[in-house]
């Protein structure tokens, strides 16, 4: 197979009108060169969901994450300020934390014991007193940009990321009383999926596959009134609920936030997804469950059982699609203008990022 992505990129970069749009070519999902370009032009230049407020409520509380290959540590300082510090010691790149934690008084490198304040200032470095011109006060951890919204914490590495308000534009008005900030975290489930991260996002962004892939979910949604709307850096799939299964009557709202975060808002509950690239053909989906106080333990367990069943169905089809993309057989196909408009929107943002990278 041809490994040089340049001819493919040149053809794939051109904008595609909605009525005649093609999907992205297979090489965008299978070639390492595209994964490298995405790290620089997508993940380093966008806002990423990295934590939720309950994880970092008090001084010393911290959550580990990663953004475009850069390890991050979201930590609440003694001054009450929340920061997204690079989790990379200034000595020889050791980690300051390996896992989430509570109430730390300072941050200590796991490699050689350099000690930092919660705001990233170096406090001490063992046995460095004989190093010439070594100034503890001149050393500190770099910081990423940080934004807090509806109880969720986002970070961005690069100043080229758009203003955060553009990412969530219009969402709060649509949420109304179903505010994620009012829901409490219950648990996290993580799934490793043998597919490119974009395959999973593509699948999320359309309801076209529901009848074929999700026999228990599909009847709960109204296919005739299932509608997709797009904003600058987000899209919303909305459908009335049938009021059967684990969900009360109401509405299902499925938001996607560029490039890899999702908010699933249903009566009394919220699920957030973050799709993390692990390799060109592998990703991890971190799936957090939040509930309103009135949703009891039995309803939570039923909701999580049902959601896990849906996830397993999505994983199976996404992995099959990845095999098809890698087979050499696939040539980019036409998109459905009505049912895959969110997918088209995502691909156009990707094409613009590829053009910027080129």
N, C-alpha and C positions, 0 to 999 in steps of 0.2 A: 504494500500500500504506500501511497505517496505521503511522506512525512513533512514536507515543507508546507506550512500553513499559509504562506503568503498569497498564492493564487486563490485559495479557498476564501481567505479573509477579504480579499478585494471584492469578490462576488457577494459575500455575505454581508458586507458592511452597508450596502446601499439600502436606503429606507424602502419599506414595503407598504404600499397603500392597503388599507384594511380589506377592501373588497377582493383583492387579488394576491394577498400576502402568502408567502411561503414560510414554513417553519425554518428554523436555523438548520444548516447542514450538519451531518453527522459528525464531522471533524470538530465542531465546536464543543462536542460532548466527549470526545475521545482523544484529542491531541493535547499533549502536555503544554505546548506553546500557548494554547488558549487559557489553560489554568494559570499559567504564569502571568499572562496579560490581565486576567481577571483579578489576580491578587493586587496588581498595581493600580488598575484603572477602575475596578469595581469596589473591592473590599477596602482598599486604603482610602478611597474617596467617597465613602458613604457612611451613614450612621448604622451602627449595629446594636441590637438588643444584647446587653451584656449581664444584666442582673435585674432583680426586682427589689423594691424598697425595703421589704421585710427582711431581706438578707443583710442589709447594711443600715439598720435603723439607729444603732448606738455607736459611740466612739470605739474604735478598734474592730468593729465588725467589718469583714472583708469577703469578697467573692472573686475567685480567679476566673479568667477568661482568656480569649485570644482574638486578635483582630488583624487580618491580613498577614498572619505569621508572627505577629508581635504579641508575646505574652502580656496580659494586663492584670492588674490587681485593683479592683474597685474597693475603696476603703473610706470609712467615715473617720475624719480626723478628730482630735481633741477639741478643735474649734467648731465642730459640728458640720464642717464643710465636707462634701462628698467629692472624692477625686478618683480619676482613672490613671493610676501610675503604671509605668512600664515595669513589669515583674522581671526585671533583668538587672542584676547587681552591676554597679559601675566598675567593679574590680575585674572579674573575669566571667561575667555573664551568668552567674548562678541565680537560681530562683529565690525569691523572698518568701513565697508561700506556695505550697503544693496543692492546697485544697481550701475550700471556704472555711471561715472561722469566725469566732465571736470574741470581742473584748480584748484584742491584742493591745499591749501597751506600747509596743514598737514592732518594727519589722526587721527580722534578722536573716541574712543570707544563709541558705542551707549549705553553701559550699565552704566559705571561709569565715563566716561569722560577722561580716560587716553589718553594722546596726544602723537602721534608719528610723527617723520619726515618722509618724503617721501621715505627715504632709510631704514626705519624700526627701527631707533633708538628711544628709549623712550625720550621724551622731558619734560614731566611733568605728575604728578599724584596728583590730588586734595586731600588735607588734609592727605597726607602720611608722613608729616614731623616728626611725633612722632613715626613712625614705626622704631624699632631698626635696625641699620645696613642696612637701605634701601638705595640702591645706584642706582639712576636713570641711570647713565652712564653704569651700568652693564647689563641693560635690553634692549632687542631688539627682533624684530619679526624674527622667522626663515624664511629661503628662500628656495624655490624650484629651481632646475636647470631650465634654460630658453634658448630657441633658437628662432631666428627669421629667417624666410625663405620665400622668395617670397611674402613678405607683410603679412605673417601669423605668429602668435606667438604660440609656443609650450612650455609646461612645463613638468618636470619630478620630482617626489618626491624622488626617490631612486637612489643612485649611481649605482645600478644594471641595470638600464636602459641602453640599448646599446648606443654607440655613435650616435648622431643625424644624422650624415651624412649617416649612414647605413639605416635609415628610408626612406630617400628621394633619395637614390642612383639611378642614371640613369634617374630621372624624368625630370630634367631641359633640358637635351639633347633632350628628346622626345617632350617637350613642344614647343621648338623653339620660334617663335614670339608670341605664345599664353601665355605670362607670366602673372600669376595672379597679380603680383606686379603692372602691368600696368592698372588693372581694378579698378573701384571705387565701394565701397559698396553702394547698393541701399536700401535693406531692409532685415529684418529677419522674417522668419515664423517658429514657433515652433509647433510641433505635439506631443501629448501624445498618446502612442500606448500601447494597452493592450497585450503586449508580452514581453518575455525576450529579452534583448538587442541583443543577438546572433541570434535570429530569424530574426530580421531586417537586421543584417549584412549578414547572410546567403543569404537572398533574394537579397540583393544588389550584391552579388558576382557571380551571374550567370544570363545569358540571356536565360536560358532554359525555364523560365516561361513567356517570353514576349508575345508569340502568344496567350496564354491562359488568361493572366491577363491584358495586355495593348493593347487593339484593336486599339488605335490611335497612340501609340508610335511605336509599332512593324513595321508598314509599312515604317516608316522613317529610319529604320536601315537595313543594308544588312546582313541578317542572314547567307548567305553563306560565307561572309568575316568577320563575327564577330569573333574576336580572343581574347583569354586571354593569357597573359604572366605573370609570377610571378618572383619577386625578393625576397631578403632575408626577408624583412619586409613590402612588398607591393605587389600589383598586379594591372594589367591594363587590362581593357576590352576596345577594340577599334573596331569601325565600321565606314565605310563610311556612310555619310548621303545622303538621297534621294533628298534633296533640296526642300522639300515641308513642309507644316505645318509651325511652327514658326522658323524653322532653315534653314539658307542658305546652299548651297552645301558646303561640307567640310568633317570634321571628328568629330566623338564623341569619347572623351577619358574619361573613367571612372576609376579613380584611387582609390584604397582603401589603407589606411595606418594603420598598426597595432596599436592598436586593433580596433578602432572605429571611424576613420575619413575617409571622402570621398571627393574627388575633381572631380566634373563633369565639364569638359572643352569642350565647344562647340564654334563655330565661334562667337567671340565678347562677350562671356559671360562665367562666372564661377559661379558654385554653390559649396559651401562647406557644408558638413553635419557632425555633431557630434552626435553620439548616446550615450546618457547618461542613465545608469541604474538607475531606481528609486526604483524598487523592483524586486523580482525574476520573476514576470510576468508582469512587466510594465517598459517602457522606454520613454524617450523624445528625439525627433530628432530636433536639432537646424539647420535650413536650411537658409543659408545666400546667397543672390544674389549679384553678382558683374557684372559690365558691362564695355565694352570698350566705349570710348566717342561717337563713331559713332552710337551706338545703342540708338535710340530715345525713348521717353516716350511710344508711342503706342506699339512699339515692345517689350518693357520691360513688359508692362501689359499683352500682349499676351503670352509672355514667362512664366510669373508667373502664369497666369491662367492655361496654359497647364501643367506646372510642378505640380501645386496643384492637378490637376486631376490625374496625374500619382501617386502622393503621396497617394491620397485617395484610389486608387486601391491597392497600396502596403500595406497600413494599413489594409484594409479589409482582404487580404489574409494572412498577418502576424498574425492577431488576430485569424483567423480561424485555422492556423497552431498551435498556442499556445494552443487552446482548444483541438486540436488533440493530442498534446504532453502530456497534462495533463489528458487525458481521461483514461489512463491505457491500451489502445489498441495498441499503437505504439511500434514496435520493429525496431531498427535502420535498415534503408534500404541502398541499394547499391547506390553509387554515379555514375553519368555519367562521364566517364573519360575525354571526350572532353569538354562538356558544363558546368561541375561543377569542373573544375580544380582549380579555384580560391577559391571555397568553401573548397575543400580538403586541399589546402595550409593553409587556416585559421584554419581549424580543427587540422592540424598537429602542428601549433604554440600553439594552446590551449592545446593539449595533452602534449606538452613539458612543458608548464606552470603548468599543473596539476601535472606532475611528479615532477617538482621542488617543488611545494607546499607540496606534499606528503612526 
